Amino acid sequence: MLTILLPPSEGKDPGGVDGTAWDPASGRFATLAGERRRVAEALVAAGGGDARLLGAKGDLLDRAREANRAALGAPTLPAFERFTGVVWDALGAHDLPGPARRRARSSVVVVSALAGLSAWADPVPDFRLKLSVRLDPLGRLDAFWRSPLSDALNRHCRRRTVVDLLPIEHRAAWLPDPRRYRLLRPELRTATGAAGGHNAKAAKGRLARALLLGADVDEVLATFDAGPLRLDVEEIRPG
């Protein structure tokens, strides 16, 4: 079986489905309910966060603060509908054929600062928060999440092939255990070896889509057309 690890996006579809209310114990990774609640309560105590914490200003900051203050009990969307950034736009969740969408339900896991882990169709409220920031009284959120998130994710990935498409910020919240599963890390770089930037985000989304459409992970990785970028795949072995 396959697991694809993806980041959330700073851009999110606002609002949610009428009649839904985010419960930290909802979704596939309900064991993280306690940590989710602590993050949401810390956001309320912080007034939703300021410009420095959220990396936003103006109307975007106002909307983000309002969403963060209301996260507990807020209307939700499935994760694949909530996230609207470059990776997710390139993945094209809404026009995946049936078999690929079913594969996404069992394969895609999102690492985020509010929920820790979310499966493809898990309910997610609107929020804005990075893992690399310090949120009192929890401290840096990557460190806060590291132990519970790693325990839950490593159990989930057991005996799977895991394709890690996370940026460094999100990898910092996870201590992988490749003794339990096969771990592959694709990296998209320019011809000179530099980070691929915006183009790499779009390519990661297209790669995630190709993995959901394809039958063989190694074949997809070997034949993927990264355009002007170079795709290097590292297999992480047990230390």
C-alpha positions in Angstrom: 0.0 0.0 0.0 1.0 3.6 -0.6 1.2 6.7 1.7 1.8 10.1 0.2 2.7 12.8 2.7 1.7 16.3 1.7 1.8 19.8 3.3 -1.4 21.9 3.8 -1.5 25.2 2.0 -1.5 28.7 3.4 -4.4 29.4 0.9 -7.6 27.7 2.1 -11.2 27.6 0.9 -13.1 29.5 3.7 -16.2 28.5 5.4 -17.5 24.9 5.6 -20.4 22.6 5.2 -23.5 23.7 7.1 -24.2 21.5 10.1 -20.6 20.3 10.6 -18.6 21.4 13.6 -14.9 20.5 14.0 -14.2 18.0 16.8 -10.5 17.5 17.5 -11.3 13.7 18.0 -12.7 13.4 14.4 -11.0 11.8 11.4 -8.6 9.0 11.0 -6.0 10.3 13.5 -8.3 10.8 16.5 -5.5 9.9 18.9 -4.2 13.4 18.3 -7.3 15.0 19.8 -5.6 16.2 22.9 -2.8 18.0 21.1 -5.3 19.5 18.5 -7.4 20.9 21.3 -4.3 22.4 23.0 -3.3 24.1 19.8 -6.8 25.5 19.2 -7.1 26.7 22.8 -3.7 28.4 22.6 -4.9 30.2 19.4 -7.9 31.4 21.2 -5.8 32.7 24.1 -3.6 34.5 21.6 -6.6 36.2 20.1 -6.2 34.2 16.9 -2.5 35.3 16.5 -0.9 38.5 15.4 0.8 39.5 12.2 4.2 38.1 13.2 2.8 34.7 14.3 0.6 34.3 11.2 2.7 36.0 8.5 -0.3 38.0 7.3 -1.6 41.6 7.3 -4.7 43.6 6.4 -7.8 41.7 5.4 -5.9 38.4 5.3 -4.8 38.8 8.9 -8.3 39.7 10.0 -9.8 36.7 8.3 -7.0 34.4 9.7 -7.5 35.6 13.3 -11.2 35.1 13.1 -10.8 31.6 11.7 -8.2 30.7 14.3 -10.3 31.9 17.2 -13.3 29.9 16.0 -11.5 26.7 15.0 -13.1 24.5 17.8 -16.6 23.8 16.5 -16.1 25.6 13.2 -17.7 24.3 10.0 -15.5 21.9 8.2 -14.5 20.8 4.7 -12.8 17.6 3.7 -9.0 18.2 3.6 -8.8 17.8 -0.1 -11.4 20.6 -0.5 -10.0 22.9 2.2 -6.5 23.3 0.8 -6.1 25.4 -2.3 -2.4 26.2 -2.7 0.0 25.5 -5.5 0.6 21.8 -4.6 -3.1 21.1 -4.3 -4.1 23.0 -7.4 -1.6 21.0 -9.4 -2.8 17.8 -7.8 -6.3 18.5 -9.2 -8.3 16.7 -6.6 -11.7 17.5 -8.0 -11.2 15.8 -11.4 -9.4 12.7 -10.2 -11.1 9.6 -11.7 -12.9 7.2 -9.3 -10.1 4.7 -8.7 -7.6 7.4 -8.1 -9.9 9.2 -5.6 -10.4 6.0 -3.7 -6.7 5.5 -3.6 -6.3 9.1 -2.3 -8.7 8.3 0.5 -6.4 5.5 1.7 -3.1 7.0 0.8 -2.9 10.8 1.3 -1.9 12.2 4.7 -1.5 15.9 5.4 0.9 17.3 8.1 -0.3 20.5 9.6 0.2 22.7 12.7 -3.5 22.6 13.8 -4.5 19.0 13.2 -1.1 17.3 13.2 -2.2 14.7 10.7 -5.3 14.6 8.4 -6.4 12.0 5.9 -7.6 13.0 2.5 -11.3 13.3 3.4 -10.9 14.1 7.1 -12.9 17.2 8.3 -10.7 20.3 8.6 -11.7 23.8 9.8 -10.4 27.0 8.3 -7.1 28.1 10.0 -3.8 29.7 9.4 -0.7 28.5 11.3 2.8 27.3 10.5 4.7 24.5 12.2 7.8 26.7 12.4 6.4 29.3 14.7 6.3 29.5 18.5 2.9 29.5 20.1 2.7 30.2 23.8 2.5 28.2 26.0 3.2 25.3 23.7 6.6 26.5 22.3 7.7 25.8 18.8 4.9 23.8 17.1 7.2 21.4 15.2 8.7 20.3 18.6 5.3 20.2 20.3 4.0 17.9 17.6 7.0 15.7 17.1 6.4 12.8 19.6 2.6 12.3 19.2 2.7 12.9 15.5 5.6 10.5 14.9 3.9 7.8 16.9 0.7 8.1 15.0 2.3 8.4 11.6 4.8 5.6 12.0 2.0 3.3 13.1 -0.1 4.3 10.1 2.7 3.8 7.6 3.6 0.3 8.8 4.5 -2.0 5.8 3.6 0.7 3.3 5.6 2.5 0.7 5.8 6.1 1.9 6.5 9.0 -0.6 7.4 12.0 1.5 6.6 15.3 -0.4 6.9 17.5 2.7 8.9 20.7 2.9 11.6 20.9 5.6 9.3 22.8 7.9 6.9 19.9 8.0 9.5 17.2 8.1 10.8 18.8 11.3 7.7 17.6 13.1 8.2 13.9 12.2 10.8 11.4 13.3 10.5 8.6 10.7 11.1 4.9 11.4 12.1 3.3 8.1 12.5 -0.1 9.7 8.7 -0.2 9.6 8.1 0.9 6.0 9.9 1.9 2.8 10.5 5.6 2.8 11.2 7.6 -0.5 11.9 11.3 -0.6 11.7 12.9 -4.1 13.4 16.2 -4.4 12.8 18.6 -7.3 15.8 20.8 -8.2 17.0 23.0 -11.0 19.7 21.8 -13.4 22.3 23.5 -11.1 21.0 21.6 -8.0 19.2 24.6 -6.4 15.8 24.4 -4.8 13.0 24.4 -7.4 10.9 27.1 -5.7 7.4 27.7 -7.0 7.9 25.4 -9.9 8.8 22.6 -7.5 5.5 23.1 -5.6 3.5 22.6 -8.7 5.6 19.7 -9.8 5.0 18.0 -6.4 1.3 18.4 -6.9 1.6 16.8 -10.4 3.7 14.0 -9.0 1.2 13.3 -6.2 -1.5 13.1 -8.9 0.7 10.7 -11.0 1.2 8.5 -8.0 -2.5 8.3 -7.4 -3.2 7.5 -11.1 -0.3 5.0 -11.5 -0.1 1.4 -10.5 3.6 1.2 -9.7 5.3 3.7 -7.5 8.8 3.1 -8.8 7.7 3.3 -12.5 5.9 6.6 -11.8 9.0 8.1 -10.1 11.3 6.8 -12.9 9.2 8.2 -15.7 7.7 11.4 -14.2 8.2 14.5 -16.4 9.3 17.3 -14.1 9.6 19.8 -16.9 12.6 22.1 -16.4 13.4 20.6 -13.0 15.4 17.5 -12.1 13.7 14.8 -10.0 16.0 13.0 -7.6 14.7 10.3 -5.4 16.4 9.2 -2.1 15.4 6.1 -0.3 15.9 6.5 3.4 17.3 3.4 5.0 17.3 2.3 8.6 20.2 3.9 10.5 
